[in-house]
Amino acid sequence: MSKNGSMVKVNLPDGAAREFERGATLRAIAGEIGPRLAKEALAAKVNGRVVDLSTPLNQDAAVEFVTFDSGEGAEVYRHSSSHVLAQAVKRLFPGTRLAIGPAIAEGFYYDFDPAENFTPEDLPKIEREMEAIIKEDLPIERFELPRGEALKMFGEAGENYKVELIEDLPEDAVISCYRQGEFVDLCAGPHVPSTGRLKALKLLNLAGAYWRGSEKNKMLQRVYGTSFPKKSMLDEYLFRIEEAKRRDHRKLGAELDLFSIQDEGPGFPFFHPKGMVLRNELEKFWREEHHRRGYHEIRTPVILNRSLWERSGHWDHYRENMYFTKIDEGDYAVKPMNCPGGILIYKSKLHSYRELPIRMGELGLVHRHELSGALHGLMRVRCFTQDDAHIFMLPSQVKDEIIGVINLEDDFYKLFGFPYHVELSTKPENAMGSDEIWEMATGALRDALEARGLEYKVNEGDGAFYGPKIDFHLKDSLGRTWQCGTIQLDFVMPEVFDLTYVGEDGQKHRPVMIHRTIFGSLERFIGILTEHFAGAFPVWLAPVQARVLPITDRHLEYARSVVEQLEKRGIRVELDARNEKINYKIREAQGLKIPYMLVVGDKEAGQGAVAVRDRAKGDLGGIPLNDFAEKLVEEIVTKAF
């Protein structure tokens, strides 16, 4: 406690400690610290808990003010935006009943039960009313009610969804509400001090949403929006949305003839010839890198007996995501994961400690039952190829093997230009194995991350059911993140399957196991790459690396000789022999994202050259064919961007 009873001590994030008058609000404290902080602070963390700035401070505490730049600050800002949305809807459509309105990543939504459904034309009108509410700069005030009073207030207002939420709270729960002008909402908060703190916002779209996510309940209307403290930030976000639409891998997949999803196989992608070129190049690179690092490739069956899945724990922990069949009256399952098959290969013979670590890699096709509404191009499918590897090792080798996998992941992602961050996920509720085993495994992953010098975030309770894991989240060219690679440390499966090796002492011992992926799902990684590069793949991955464009029919013979010479160098090349104008041929090749367009006419034929157009840089002029071929081969071999 502060020595002066009328004062409280505040410990700030920079290590400074200051005293303020007891009962002072956090907003007032921010003002005393500095005018800029008072302007930017949206809420505050008191001893780690985010609260409103109107909260009085009555005891010594660690205080951190949150701004929009922090995750907590952006969430408070957008949650407050959702309340302004609800207030605007209630003003314009008074018969509407309110459900819930949380902040989400980069935005917010509110679920409504309107008397008549909203239309897209209603969104600009609602948006204008939201802007009016912001201009009114209404104070956003928290108040608490006894349970009975809260039920009465929302019941009389006809807000049956709010009543249901209150009824589900414990009898002794604090019922908190927020008022802004005439509008009151049930909410735990916190919120910004007033509606005037909100600046730039945009309503994005309408969608249907079942109350509480259950199809047994009524379908509500969900209004999505986003908000930012500066118009420039909003404009940048809206540009990214439009750019994401332009880069949508489903659209590009059709335009570039890479893959399709057919009505006869929803969630089961069909790869076309050009898509197979891209896929095969990725697999070839995967194989080369794994061979170089001491992995042995294996292949395991797609369908295996039920008893295996019971033993592995998938039957109890993953059955709702699996497909089943009967063979000779026995129960079988289509594999949702590759690991049990890899375990059986390890178990097929006796191993010595001298052999370990054993690294087995598999490009294994797996099937998982996904709801039809969750399917999304290559990003969410029902069958995909996991680039799994399973490493069996001595306990003393764990740290070095994890670091080796981290290095491999790092090399892969750098090649494609993906920065990434790392998360460590710990024991979930339905885990197999003892707390002691989990603590040992989690500690080993943490030690490896720290030895490698990687910063990481901890996700409590988000591990696999058989072990903790490290996840790699890649950031693409639009700033979106994708979870791809994972490293899972497993002390459980070796026990379950009675895996052993013969140690130096001649006795049997238990190995430790790593499960890991890099691409994660090869199909999904192709989707991510397509959007990351907007279909303009690096030359080594491009399905067609060059297209030869003769100006007229009399240049066809030379054009064919150019194609032949490039093909001999292993270059993927096409000839556009159509009787079309050259500018049309160039525009079409440009639209297909072909890296190099080689125009050939009288001059080029006479000089043994090609007029090169780069898809990004434009006209590069005439280049001797042999020189161009050598440059292109070097670009392919070095996997240059």
GUTIKOL-7432 format. One record per residue (C-alpha): residue in one letter; x, y, z. Coordinates in nm, 3 decimals, always signed. Layout:
 code       u       v       w
    a       X       Y       Z
...
//
This chain:
 code       u       v       w
    m  +0.000  +0.000  +0.000
    s  +0.101  +0.361  -0.052
    k  +0.231  +0.523  +0.264
    n  -0.024  +0.801  +0.218
    g  -0.370  +0.650  +0.280
    s  -0.537  +0.896  +0.042
    m  -0.311  +0.787  -0.246
    v  -0.266  +0.471  -0.450
    k  +0.052  +0.353  -0.619
    v  +0.041  +0.273  -0.989
    n  +0.309  +0.051  -1.144
    l  +0.343  +0.130  -1.516
    p  +0.474  -0.103  -1.793
    d  +0.801  +0.091  -1.827
    g  +0.887  +0.009  -1.464
    a  +0.796  +0.353  -1.331
    a  +0.577  +0.381  -1.018
    r  +0.359  +0.688  -0.958
    e  +0.108  +0.789  -0.695
    f  -0.241  +0.919  -0.767
    e  -0.537  +1.021  -0.555
    r  -0.743  +0.724  -0.437
    g  -1.065  +0.693  -0.636
    a  -0.925  +0.871  -0.941
    t  -1.059  +0.721  -1.264
    l  -0.823  +0.556  -1.505
    r  -0.914  +0.823  -1.759
    a  -0.799  +1.094  -1.519
    i  -0.478  +0.903  -1.447
    a  -0.408  +0.876  -1.821
    g  -0.456  +1.254  -1.848
    e  -0.205  +1.319  -1.569
    i  +0.051  +1.092  -1.735
    g  +0.026  +1.279  -2.065
    p  -0.216  +1.440  -2.314
    r  -0.125  +1.198  -2.594
    l  -0.202  +0.896  -2.376
    a  -0.533  +1.054  -2.271
    k  -0.620  +1.098  -2.638
    e  -0.520  +0.747  -2.752
    a  -0.616  +0.529  -2.452
    l  -0.935  +0.329  -2.512
    a  -0.936  +0.120  -2.193
    a  -0.686  +0.000  -1.933
    k  -0.550  -0.327  -1.795
    v  -0.553  -0.330  -1.416
    n  -0.355  -0.623  -1.279
    g  -0.398  -0.790  -1.618
    r  -0.776  -0.734  -1.651
    v  -0.911  -0.497  -1.919
    v  -1.158  -0.243  -1.775
    d  -1.330  +0.084  -1.874
    l  -1.143  +0.412  -1.834
    s  -1.428  +0.529  -1.608
    t  -1.322  +0.268  -1.349
    p  -1.199  +0.430  -1.023
    l  -0.871  +0.303  -0.880
    n  -0.900  +0.237  -0.506
    q  -0.590  +0.029  -0.440
    d  -0.233  -0.011  -0.555
    a  -0.217  -0.182  -0.895
    a  -0.020  -0.255  -1.209
    v  -0.180  -0.045  -1.482
    e  -0.132  -0.058  -1.858
    f  -0.334  +0.165  -2.090
    v  -0.448  -0.002  -2.410
    t  -0.466  +0.174  -2.746
    f  -0.594  +0.061  -3.083
    d  -0.247  -0.070  -3.169
    s  -0.282  -0.345  -2.909
    g  -0.502  -0.650  -2.957
    e  -0.710  -0.564  -2.650
    g  -0.754  -0.203  -2.762
    a  -0.873  -0.296  -3.111
    e  -1.120  -0.542  -2.958
    v  -1.264  -0.275  -2.724
    y  -1.286  -0.029  -3.015
    r  -1.471  -0.271  -3.241
    h  -1.696  -0.407  -2.968
    s  -1.803  -0.048  -2.903
    s  -1.860  -0.012  -3.279
    s  -2.100  -0.308  -3.268
    h  -2.303  -0.129  -2.997
    v  -2.326  +0.179  -3.219
    l  -2.445  -0.049  -3.501
    a  -2.715  -0.194  -3.274
    q  -2.825  +0.153  -3.162
    a  -2.851  +0.270  -3.524
    v  -3.059  -0.036  -3.618
    k  -3.294  +0.018  -3.320
    r  -3.343  +0.381  -3.425
    l  -3.418  +0.295  -3.787
    f  -3.601  -0.037  -3.733
    p  -3.758  -0.014  -3.384
    g  -3.917  -0.361  -3.395
    t  -3.580  -0.536  -3.429
    r  -3.471  -0.762  -3.145
    l  -3.105  -0.782  -3.047
    a  -2.896  -1.098  -3.014
    i  -2.516  -1.060  -2.976
    g  -2.252  -0.827  -3.119
    p  -1.887  -0.918  -3.057
    a  -1.562  -0.789  -3.200
    i  -1.389  -1.027  -3.440
    a  -1.054  -1.023  -3.620
    e  -1.036  -0.691  -3.808
    g  -1.400  -0.606  -3.749
    f  -1.726  -0.675  -3.568
    y  -2.077  -0.802  -3.628
    y  -2.418  -0.791  -3.464
    d  -2.691  -1.053  -3.497
    f  -3.045  -0.916  -3.531
    d  -3.398  -1.057  -3.545
    p  -3.574  -0.788  -3.756
    a  -3.946  -0.763  -3.824
    e  -3.857  -0.761  -4.195
    n  -3.523  -0.877  -4.331
    f  -3.261  -0.614  -4.405
    t  -3.142  -0.575  -4.764
    p  -2.797  -0.464  -4.888
    e  -2.959  -0.127  -4.968
    d  -3.023  -0.078  -4.594
    l  -2.651  -0.084  -4.506
    p  -2.564  +0.271  -4.627
    k  -2.866  +0.404  -4.434
    i  -2.756  +0.224  -4.115
    e  -2.401  +0.346  -4.169
    r  -2.516  +0.709  -4.192
    e  -2.709  +0.670  -3.865
    m  -2.399  +0.524  -3.700
    e  -2.202  +0.830  -3.812
    a  -2.470  +1.052  -3.660
    i  -2.443  +0.865  -3.327
    i  -2.067  +0.911  -3.332
    k  -2.110  +1.286  -3.388
    e  -2.344  +1.301  -3.087
    d  -2.047  +1.183  -2.876
    l  -2.274  +0.998  -2.632
    p  -2.107  +0.882  -2.308
    i  -2.093  +0.501  -2.287
    e  -2.173  +0.422  -1.924
    r  -2.161  +0.091  -1.739
    f  -2.419  +0.001  -1.474
    e  -2.506  -0.318  -1.287
    l  -2.844  -0.468  -1.202
    p  -2.974  -0.746  -0.980
    r  -3.070  -1.050  -1.186
    g  -3.444  -0.999  -1.135
    e  -3.433  -0.635  -1.243
    a  -3.229  -0.720  -1.552
    l  -3.476  -0.992  -1.653
    k  -3.766  -0.751  -1.600
    m  -3.605  -0.467  -1.796
    f  -3.514  -0.676  -2.101
    g  -3.835  -0.878  -2.082
    e  -4.052  -0.564  -2.090
    a  -3.846  -0.439  -2.384
    g  -3.926  -0.760  -2.574
    e  -3.557  -0.855  -2.593
    n  -3.610  -1.230  -2.556
    y  -3.256  -1.319  -2.669
    k  -3.109  -1.104  -2.391
    v  -3.347  -1.267  -2.142
    e  -3.225  -1.610  -2.250
    l  -2.862  -1.503  -2.204
    i  -2.933  -1.373  -1.851
    e  -3.121  -1.690  -1.757
    d  -2.815  -1.894  -1.853
    l  -2.589  -1.696  -1.618
    p  -2.525  -1.824  -1.263
    e  -2.763  -1.697  -0.993
    d  -2.487  -1.488  -0.836
    a  -2.353  -1.346  -1.163
    v  -2.305  -0.970  -1.191
    i  -2.544  -0.845  -1.461
    s  -2.372  -0.555  -1.629
    c  -2.521  -0.327  -1.893
    y  -2.402  -0.031  -2.098
    r  -2.601  +0.282  -2.181
    q  -2.533  +0.529  -2.462
    g  -2.811  +0.785  -2.496
    e  -3.146  +0.605  -2.525
    f  -2.979  +0.272  -2.605
    v  -2.907  +0.005  -2.342
    d  -2.743  -0.333  -2.405
    l  -2.654  -0.633  -2.192
    c  -2.275  -0.654  -2.201
    a  -1.970  -0.747  -1.995
    g  -1.767  -0.468  -2.159
    p  -1.535  -0.290  -2.151
    h  -1.604  -0.006  -2.396
    v  -1.454  +0.319  -2.513
    p  -1.558  +0.624  -2.303
    s  -1.798  +0.771  -2.561
    t  -1.929  +0.715  -2.913
    g  -1.722  +1.012  -3.031
    r  -1.403  +0.808  -2.983
    l  -1.497  +0.607  -3.291
    k  -1.388  +0.752  -3.624
    a  -1.383  +0.562  -3.955
    l  -1.622  +0.270  -4.006
    k  -1.779  +0.068  -4.283
    l  -2.057  -0.191  -4.295
    l  -1.945  -0.474  -4.521
    n  -2.218  -0.730  -4.578
    l  -2.518  -0.927  -4.455
    a  -2.526  -1.297  -4.372
    g  -2.751  -1.551  -4.206
    a  -2.659  -1.691  -3.864
    y  -2.844  -1.935  -3.642
    w  -2.902  -1.817  -3.287
    r  -2.623  -1.965  -3.076
    g  -2.484  -2.139  -3.383
    s  -2.743  -2.419  -3.378
    e  -2.947  -2.504  -3.686
    k  -3.228  -2.601  -3.447
    n  -3.267  -2.232  -3.358
    k  -3.403  -1.939  -3.557
    m  -3.199  -1.793  -3.842
    l  -3.097  -1.436  -3.758
    q  -2.946  -1.164  -3.976
    r  -2.584  -1.083  -3.915
    v  -2.446  -0.745  -4.017
    y  -2.066  -0.736  -4.056
    g  -1.860  -0.419  -4.030
    t  -1.518  -0.286  -3.951
    s  -1.382  +0.030  -3.790
    f  -1.051  +0.210  -3.749
    p  -0.928  +0.523  -3.571
    k  -0.813  +0.676  -3.903
    k  -0.976  +0.691  -4.246
    s  -0.643  +0.601  -4.409
    m  -0.640  +0.273  -4.211
    l  -0.995  +0.196  -4.321
    d  -0.910  +0.273  -4.685
    e  -0.608  +0.044  -4.667
    y  -0.823  -0.235  -4.520
    l  -1.092  -0.195  -4.788
    f  -0.820  -0.206  -5.054
    r  -0.693  -0.531  -4.905
    i  -1.045  -0.677  -4.917
    e  -1.077  -0.592  -5.286
    e  -0.727  -0.723  -5.352
    a  -0.817  -1.047  -5.171
    k  -1.119  -1.086  -5.402
    r  -0.894  -1.034  -5.704
    r  -0.651  -1.293  -5.571
    d  -0.915  -1.547  -5.465
    h  -0.757  -1.884  -5.543
    r  -1.093  -2.026  -5.655
    k  -1.123  -1.753  -5.922
    l  -0.756  -1.782  -6.026
    g  -0.772  -2.161  -6.015
    a  -1.039  -2.153  -6.286
    e  -0.877  -1.873  -6.490
    l  -0.534  -2.040  -6.487
    d  -0.684  -2.390  -6.532
    l  -0.519  -2.526  -6.216
    f  -0.800  -2.712  -6.038
    s  -1.175  -2.742  -6.003
    i  -1.436  -2.862  -5.753
    q  -1.707  -3.066  -5.922
    d  -2.067  -3.115  -5.809
    e  -2.000  -3.491  -5.808
    g  -1.732  -3.448  -5.540
    p  -1.790  -3.150  -5.308
    g  -1.478  -3.097  -5.101
    f  -1.273  -3.331  -5.323
    p  -1.054  -3.120  -5.556
    f  -0.970  -3.215  -5.914
    f  -0.622  -3.107  -6.027
    h  -0.591  -3.019  -6.396
    p  -0.268  -3.066  -6.598
    k  -0.133  -2.718  -6.517
    g  -0.224  -2.763  -6.150
    m  -0.040  -3.094  -6.149
    v  +0.276  -2.924  -6.277
    l  +0.263  -2.684  -5.982
    r  +0.186  -2.966  -5.742
    n  +0.461  -3.192  -5.878
    e  +0.721  -2.915  -5.850
    l  +0.630  -2.864  -5.484
    e  +0.648  -3.238  -5.419
    k  +0.981  -3.265  -5.601
    f  +1.126  -2.984  -5.391
    w  +0.986  -3.147  -5.074
    r  +1.147  -3.480  -5.161
    e  +1.483  -3.329  -5.247
    e  +1.503  -3.132  -4.922
    h  +1.393  -3.424  -4.707
    h  +1.635  -3.665  -4.871
    r  +1.915  -3.414  -4.814
    r  +1.827  -3.400  -4.443
    g  +1.817  -3.772  -4.375
    y  +1.447  -3.853  -4.419
    h  +1.325  -4.177  -4.579
    e  +0.999  -4.156  -4.775
    i  +0.722  -4.404  -4.697
    r  +0.366  -4.465  -4.809
    t  +0.088  -4.611  -4.594
    p  -0.262  -4.740  -4.686
    v  -0.562  -4.507  -4.700
    i  -0.795  -4.761  -4.533
    l  -0.703  -4.946  -4.213
    n  -0.883  -5.160  -3.957
    r  -1.096  -5.008  -3.683
    s  -0.881  -5.168  -3.413
    l  -0.585  -4.951  -3.517
    w  -0.789  -4.632  -3.479
    e  -0.920  -4.747  -3.143
    r  -0.569  -4.810  -3.024
    s  -0.440  -4.474  -3.151
    g  -0.721  -4.285  -2.979
    h  -0.868  -4.145  -3.300
    w  -1.181  -4.357  -3.256
    d  -1.259  -4.187  -2.925
    h  -1.121  -3.840  -2.999
    y  -1.177  -3.788  -3.373
    r  -1.453  -4.026  -3.487
    e  -1.698  -3.751  -3.595
    n  -1.443  -3.636  -3.856
    m  -1.379  -3.981  -4.006
    y  -1.525  -4.192  -4.292
    f  -1.596  -4.564  -4.245
    t  -1.646  -4.875  -4.453
    k  -1.685  -5.252  -4.410
    i  -1.451  -5.512  -4.561
    d  -1.522  -5.887  -4.513
    e  -1.770  -5.794  -4.238
    g  -1.498  -5.604  -4.049
    d  -1.504  -5.233  -3.962
    y  -1.246  -5.014  -4.136
    a  -1.181  -4.639  -4.145
    v  -1.039  -4.408  -4.409
    k  -0.737  -4.248  -4.247
    p  -0.778  -3.888  -4.122
    m  -0.408  -3.879  -4.024
    n  -0.094  -4.061  -4.134
    c  +0.071  -4.124  -3.797
    p  -0.068  -4.473  -3.712
    g  +0.060  -4.606  -4.046
    g  +0.407  -4.464  -3.984
    i  +0.405  -4.618  -3.638
    l  +0.326  -4.960  -3.785
    i  +0.623  -4.933  -4.021
    y  +0.854  -4.850  -3.729
    k  +0.706  -5.139  -3.533
    s  +0.754  -5.387  -3.819
    k  +1.110  -5.465  -3.708
    l  +1.341  -5.434  -3.407
    h  +1.554  -5.118  -3.384
    s  +1.885  -5.046  -3.214
    y  +1.972  -4.718  -3.044
    r  +2.242  -4.686  -3.310
    e  +1.973  -4.639  -3.580
    l  +1.800  -4.351  -3.405
    p  +1.686  -4.095  -3.498
    i  +1.477  -4.253  -3.775
    r  +1.304  -3.990  -3.988
    m  +1.012  -4.110  -4.204
    g  +0.840  -3.868  -4.443
    e  +0.509  -3.926  -4.618
    l  +0.302  -3.730  -4.867
    g  -0.008  -3.909  -4.743
    l  -0.364  -3.864  -4.869
    v  -0.605  -3.823  -4.577
    h  -0.982  -3.777  -4.560
    r  -1.176  -3.580  -4.302
    h  -1.549  -3.524  -4.284
    e  -1.611  -3.150  -4.304
    l  -1.956  -2.991  -4.300
    s  -2.059  -2.871  -4.645
    g  -2.094  -2.513  -4.520
    a  -1.729  -2.510  -4.409
    l  -1.586  -2.613  -4.748
    h  -1.387  -2.341  -4.924
    g  -1.195  -2.413  -5.245
    l  -0.858  -2.569  -5.158
    m  -0.849  -2.404  -4.815
    r  -1.105  -2.638  -4.656
    v  -1.153  -2.974  -4.828
    r  -1.250  -3.330  -4.742
    c  -0.940  -3.498  -4.883
    f  -0.591  -3.356  -4.888
    t  -0.226  -3.454  -4.887
    q  -0.044  -3.401  -4.560
    d  +0.332  -3.372  -4.585
    d  +0.381  -3.565  -4.265
    a  +0.701  -3.686  -4.114
    h  +0.744  -3.899  -3.803
    i  +1.075  -3.897  -3.622
    f  +1.158  -4.172  -3.373
    m  +1.445  -4.082  -3.142
    l  +1.625  -4.126  -2.813
    p  +1.513  -3.895  -2.528
    s  +1.859  -3.735  -2.545
    q  +1.800  -3.640  -2.911
    v  +1.472  -3.454  -2.864
    k  +1.607  -3.099  -2.846
    d  +1.837  -3.132  -3.148
    e  +1.566  -3.295  -3.359
    i  +1.312  -3.022  -3.278
    i  +1.568  -2.755  -3.367
    g  +1.640  -2.943  -3.690
    v  +1.271  -2.938  -3.782
    i  +1.245  -2.567  -3.695
    n  +1.539  -2.499  -3.928
    l  +1.373  -2.700  -4.206
    e  +1.045  -2.509  -4.165
    d  +1.236  -2.181  -4.168
    d  +1.418  -2.268  -4.493
    f  +1.092  -2.364  -4.667
    y  +0.903  -2.050  -4.569
    k  +1.189  -1.815  -4.657
    l  +1.200  -1.965  -5.007
    f  +0.839  -1.859  -5.065
    g  +0.881  -1.520  -4.899
    f  +0.664  -1.591  -4.595
    p  +0.747  -1.423  -4.264
    y  +0.594  -1.618  -3.974
    h  +0.532  -1.626  -3.602
    v  +0.530  -1.926  -3.371
    e  +0.277  -2.047  -3.113
    l  +0.317  -2.317  -2.847
    s  -0.003  -2.509  -2.768
    t  -0.041  -2.699  -2.441
    k  -0.252  -2.986  -2.301
    p  -0.622  -2.986  -2.402
    e  -0.905  -3.115  -2.185
    n  -0.951  -3.449  -2.366
    a  -0.582  -3.538  -2.374
    m  -0.428  -3.883  -2.352
    g  -0.139  -3.939  -2.109
    s  -0.044  -3.816  -1.763
    d  +0.024  -3.458  -1.654
    e  +0.388  -3.552  -1.594
    i  +0.436  -3.669  -1.954
    w  +0.269  -3.354  -2.085
    e  +0.485  -3.127  -1.869
    m  +0.797  -3.308  -1.992
    a  +0.693  -3.276  -2.358
    t  +0.585  -2.912  -2.329
    g  +0.911  -2.826  -2.154
    a  +1.112  -2.989  -2.432
    l  +0.935  -2.783  -2.700
    r  +0.984  -2.466  -2.498
    d  +1.356  -2.543  -2.449
    a  +1.404  -2.593  -2.823
    l  +1.226  -2.269  -2.911
    e  +1.435  -2.074  -2.663
    a  +1.759  -2.242  -2.775
    r  +1.669  -2.145  -3.135
    g  +1.602  -1.786  -3.018
    l  +1.241  -1.779  -3.142
    e  +0.980  -1.565  -2.972
    y  +0.654  -1.750  -2.924
    k  +0.300  -1.712  -2.794
    v  +0.147  -1.975  -2.563
    n  -0.197  -2.117  -2.652
    e  -0.320  -2.283  -2.336
    g  -0.518  -2.603  -2.394
    d  -0.486  -2.605  -2.775
    g  -0.249  -2.901  -2.819
    a  -0.327  -3.226  -3.003
    f  -0.490  -3.496  -2.790
    y  -0.161  -3.690  -2.779
    g  +0.091  -3.411  -2.731
    p  +0.179  -3.039  -2.718
    k  +0.276  -2.867  -3.041
    i  +0.452  -2.576  -3.206
    d  +0.251  -2.410  -3.485
    f  +0.392  -2.187  -3.758
    h  +0.164  -1.904  -3.872
    l  +0.267  -1.762  -4.210
    k  +0.193  -1.403  -4.316
    d  +0.106  -1.358  -4.683
    s  +0.145  -1.056  -4.911
    l  -0.191  -0.916  -4.791
    g  -0.094  -0.942  -4.425
    r  -0.323  -1.240  -4.356
    t  -0.194  -1.527  -4.143
    w  -0.222  -1.899  -4.220
    q  -0.136  -2.182  -3.983
    c  +0.066  -2.433  -4.186
    g  +0.359  -2.616  -4.027
    t  +0.337  -2.792  -3.694
    i  +0.574  -2.984  -3.467
    q  +0.408  -3.218  -3.217
    l  +0.610  -3.395  -2.950
    d  +0.458  -3.727  -2.849
    f  +0.542  -3.946  -2.550
    v  +0.194  -4.107  -2.562
    m  +0.177  -4.299  -2.893
    p  +0.506  -4.484  -2.832
    e  +0.351  -4.607  -2.506
    v  +0.015  -4.693  -2.662
    f  +0.176  -4.892  -2.945
    d  +0.453  -5.037  -2.727
    l  +0.730  -4.897  -2.947
    t  +1.081  -4.993  -2.841
    y  +1.447  -4.983  -2.931
    v  +1.737  -5.186  -2.792
    g  +1.968  -4.963  -2.587
    e  +2.340  -4.983  -2.514
    d  +2.254  -5.202  -2.216
    g  +2.087  -5.462  -2.439
    q  +1.745  -5.384  -2.285
    k  +1.433  -5.251  -2.454
    h  +1.356  -4.881  -2.411
    r  +1.081  -4.644  -2.523
    p  +1.157  -4.399  -2.807
    v  +1.014  -4.047  -2.826
    m  +0.819  -3.943  -3.134
    i  +0.779  -3.619  -3.330
    h  +0.489  -3.561  -3.570
    r  +0.549  -3.269  -3.806
    t  +0.428  -3.101  -4.124
    i  +0.563  -2.809  -4.328
    f  +0.307  -2.742  -4.599
    g  +0.041  -2.879  -4.364
    s  -0.200  -2.961  -4.643
    l  -0.042  -2.953  -4.988
    e  -0.375  -2.851  -5.142
    r  -0.425  -2.568  -4.896
    f  -0.065  -2.454  -4.940
    i  -0.125  -2.431  -5.316
    g  -0.431  -2.217  -5.243
    i  -0.224  -1.993  -5.014
    l  +0.056  -1.964  -5.273
    t  -0.196  -1.878  -5.546
    e  -0.332  -1.587  -5.342
    h  +0.011  -1.484  -5.208
    f  +0.151  -1.450  -5.562
    a  -0.185  -1.351  -5.721
    g  -0.129  -1.644  -5.960
    a  +0.208  -1.505  -6.079
    f  +0.411  -1.795  -5.942
    p  +0.792  -1.784  -5.928
    v  +0.935  -1.918  -6.253
    w  +1.038  -2.254  -6.105
    l  +0.676  -2.318  -6.003
    a  +0.498  -2.164  -6.303
    p  +0.307  -2.431  -6.501
    v  +0.419  -2.260  -6.823
    q  +0.753  -2.077  -6.796
    a  +0.762  -1.923  -7.143
    r  +0.528  -1.887  -7.438
    v  +0.656  -1.833  -7.792
    l  +0.449  -1.586  -7.996
    p  +0.514  -1.579  -8.374
    i  +0.406  -1.249  -8.533
    t  +0.271  -1.414  -8.852
    d  +0.239  -1.762  -8.996
    r  +0.567  -1.726  -9.186
    h  +0.748  -1.714  -8.848
    l  +0.599  -2.045  -8.730
    e  +0.893  -2.259  -8.842
    y  +1.143  -2.049  -8.642
    a  +0.899  -2.037  -8.345
    r  +0.886  -2.418  -8.342
    s  +1.265  -2.437  -8.341
    v  +1.271  -2.197  -8.041
    v  +1.025  -2.424  -7.858
    e  +1.234  -2.731  -7.939
    q  +1.557  -2.574  -7.812
    l  +1.397  -2.455  -7.488
    e  +1.235  -2.794  -7.426
    k  +1.578  -2.958  -7.459
    r  +1.690  -2.738  -7.168
    g  +1.400  -2.869  -6.954
    i  +1.201  -2.546  -6.981
    r  +0.820  -2.568  -6.980
    v  +0.729  -2.380  -7.299
    e  +0.421  -2.339  -7.518
    l  +0.372  -2.222  -7.876
    d  +0.084  -1.989  -7.960
    a  +0.040  -2.077  -8.329
    r  -0.303  -1.913  -8.370
    n  -0.364  -1.669  -8.652
    e  -0.424  -1.376  -8.415
    k  -0.271  -1.030  -8.384
    i  +0.046  -1.025  -8.175
    n  -0.091  -0.773  -7.923
    y  -0.386  -1.004  -7.857
    k  -0.148  -1.297  -7.798
    i  +0.062  -1.087  -7.558
    r  -0.243  -0.971  -7.359
    e  -0.369  -1.326  -7.323
    a  -0.031  -1.462  -7.210
    q  -0.004  -1.171  -6.963
    g  -0.348  -1.258  -6.824
    l  -0.236  -1.618  -6.776
    k  +0.059  -1.490  -6.564
    i  +0.317  -1.659  -6.793
    p  +0.659  -1.532  -6.677
    y  +0.812  -1.478  -7.022
    m  +0.656  -1.402  -7.360
    l  +0.894  -1.456  -7.653
    v  +0.791  -1.264  -7.963
    v  +0.953  -1.384  -8.286
    g  +0.945  -1.211  -8.627
    d  +1.178  -1.154  -8.921
    k  +1.444  -0.979  -8.712
    e  +1.454  -1.247  -8.441
    a  +1.456  -1.532  -8.695
    g  +1.745  -1.368  -8.882
    q  +1.950  -1.317  -8.562
    g  +1.867  -1.640  -8.378
    a  +1.710  -1.430  -8.102
    v  +1.382  -1.370  -7.919
    a  +1.214  -1.042  -7.822
    v  +1.148  -1.096  -7.452
    r  +0.856  -0.957  -7.256
    d  +0.868  -1.006  -6.879
    r  +0.520  -1.029  -6.718
    a  +0.625  -0.775  -6.452
    k  +0.890  -0.558  -6.620
    g  +0.747  -0.545  -6.971
    d  +0.958  -0.531  -7.287
    l  +1.322  -0.640  -7.232
    g  +1.417  -0.618  -7.599
    g  +1.589  -0.869  -7.823
    i  +1.814  -1.133  -7.659
    p  +2.009  -1.415  -7.830
    l  +1.811  -1.735  -7.775
    n  +2.099  -1.920  -7.609
    d  +2.163  -1.632  -7.366
    f  +1.794  -1.618  -7.273
    a  +1.778  -1.995  -7.223
    e  +2.083  -1.991  -6.991
    k  +1.935  -1.704  -6.786
    l  +1.600  -1.882  -6.756
    v  +1.757  -2.213  -6.653
    e  +1.958  -2.034  -6.384
    e  +1.641  -1.866  -6.256
    i  +1.469  -2.205  -6.238
    v  +1.758  -2.390  -6.073
    t  +1.813  -2.120  -5.808
    k  +1.437  -2.092  -5.746
    a  +1.465  -1.716  -5.773
    f  +1.169  -1.485  -5.720
//
